[in-house]
Amino acid sequence: MGMDQERRTVIIKEIDYWRRNKLLPDQYCDFLLNLYAVQDQERSPSGWTGKAATAVQKSSGKQWLLAFGVFSLICLVALYFNAFHPLLQTGLSLTVVSFLLSYGQRKRAENESAGLSIIGTGILYKLGIGLYMLQLHDIQAWGWTAAFLAGCSIFWIIFGMGAGIPLLHLGGWVAAILVYALLLAKNTADPAWYEVQLYWVPITFVFGWFSWFVQRWSKPASAVLLLTGVLLWFMPEVYAVLILAGQDWIQIQLIVKIGLGGTMLFLLRKQWIAWVA
């Protein structure tokens, strides 16, 4: 009949503990795990499809009823979302976003990739539903779009730093760069090439200083700030190509900027590597 299931589970956990703490050589741990876990592997379905099938088989009538009720409620809200009052639309959207972010954070403790996927879904939903609501209520002025993107940027930066997600932190700064570019495009007319450089290059050194300043508290945040500074270094050329589309000598400017930037990174490599590593 084999060993009792609970006893086998306890032994497997103990073997995992021995492996993590180097109490036994890895080959011994592998042998013991194969010895005690083989029966479980034969009985337990592998993969998410097998686990889902097992969960469906073991579910009760109340769980089926609850699942269909939640699914029906989601469909009802989706179908009549446009007819709701704007405050109700906003409240429902924030509720969904809050649920996805909080659930994703809890899920990260069990499975990092699954938790990050859920958080990413919440972030994309927030961005998408916000832009959709601006269009739905005919709020087409560029200022409202810029304000919404600025709010998303601040939220992504704060949440990314607090939750320890450097990619989201970086995404917040990229959104802030987009807002800044939008403001420049709406408030400047035919700037000279040196004016475009002055719009962006000084900010690069500001972010370099911030990278140095925060490295004593957070290496990942310092790395994100340094990378943002590198992006800003090349933003004059990107801005000229995408927004102005009429300036000359962009290729030469880009080559010069690559040379200068590479030289600075090489000369200061001992400093900035210590900030981010």
Summary of the structure (lengths in Angstrom):
residues: 277
radius of gyration: 26.4
end to end distance: 53.4
largest distance: 83.3
contacts: 727
relative contact order: 0.05
helix: 85%
strand: 0%
